[in-house]
Amino acid sequence: MIKEICGELVLSFDDEKTAEVVLNSITPDNLKVPPYIRIEARQLKNKIIFNIHVYEKGIGPLINTFNDLIRCIQAVVDTISLIN
């Protein structure tokens, strides 16, 4: 059995402010995860870097977590586009 599987997602935005808004918008969702998942997110200038760790559950939860994260990010980006 796999003990831990992890993946990284790096997103680049037009500017630092957009990256900050996106990160702040999805942070509350990242606080509510099962105990076998850990999500770390940080901003580096105009980029957001996500590291997702899944313990003892295999690749399925990792893929699902990435999919959920990308859907949330897309919703925020779409909202920002409508406002601008």
C-alpha positions in Angstrom: 0.0 0.0 0.0 1.2 3.5 -0.7 1.9 5.4 2.5 1.9 8.9 1.0 1.3 10.4 -2.4 1.7 14.1 -3.2 1.4 16.5 -6.1 2.1 20.1 -6.8 0.1 22.6 -8.8 1.6 26.0 -9.8 -0.7 28.7 -11.2 0.6 31.9 -12.7 -1.6 35.0 -12.9 -1.3 38.4 -14.6 -0.3 40.1 -11.4 0.3 39.6 -7.7 -3.1 41.1 -6.7 -5.0 38.5 -8.7 -3.0 35.7 -7.2 -3.7 37.1 -3.7 -7.5 37.4 -4.3 -7.6 33.8 -5.7 -5.6 32.4 -2.8 -7.7 34.3 -0.2 -10.9 33.2 -1.9 -10.2 29.5 -1.8 -8.4 29.3 1.6 -11.6 28.6 3.6 -12.4 25.6 1.4 -8.9 24.1 2.0 -9.5 24.2 5.8 -12.3 21.5 5.5 -10.5 18.4 4.3 -10.4 14.8 5.6 -7.7 14.0 8.1 -5.8 11.9 5.4 -5.4 15.0 3.2 -3.1 18.0 3.8 -3.1 21.0 1.5 -0.4 23.6 1.6 -0.8 26.8 -0.4 1.5 29.8 -0.7 1.8 32.8 -2.9 5.1 33.7 -4.6 4.7 37.0 -6.5 2.1 36.4 -9.2 2.0 32.6 -8.6 0.2 30.3 -6.2 1.8 27.0 -5.4 -0.3 24.2 -4.0 1.2 21.0 -2.5 -1.3 18.3 -1.8 -0.5 15.3 0.4 -2.7 12.2 0.7 -1.8 9.6 3.3 -2.7 5.8 2.9 -5.6 6.3 0.5 -4.0 6.1 -2.9 -4.2 8.3 -6.0 -8.0 8.7 -6.1 -8.3 11.3 -3.4 -5.3 13.2 -4.8 -7.0 13.4 -8.2 -10.3 14.4 -6.7 -8.7 17.1 -4.6 -6.9 18.6 -7.6 -10.2 18.6 -9.5 -12.1 20.3 -6.7 -9.3 22.8 -6.3 -9.2 23.6 -10.0 -13.0 24.0 -10.1 -12.9 26.5 -7.1 -10.1 28.4 -8.7 -11.9 28.6 -12.0 -15.0 30.0 -10.3 -13.0 32.7 -8.7 -11.2 33.6 -11.9 -14.5 33.7 -13.8 -16.0 36.0 -11.1 -13.0 38.3 -11.3 -13.4 38.5 -15.1 -17.0 39.5 -14.7 -16.2 42.2 -12.3 -13.4 43.7 -14.5 
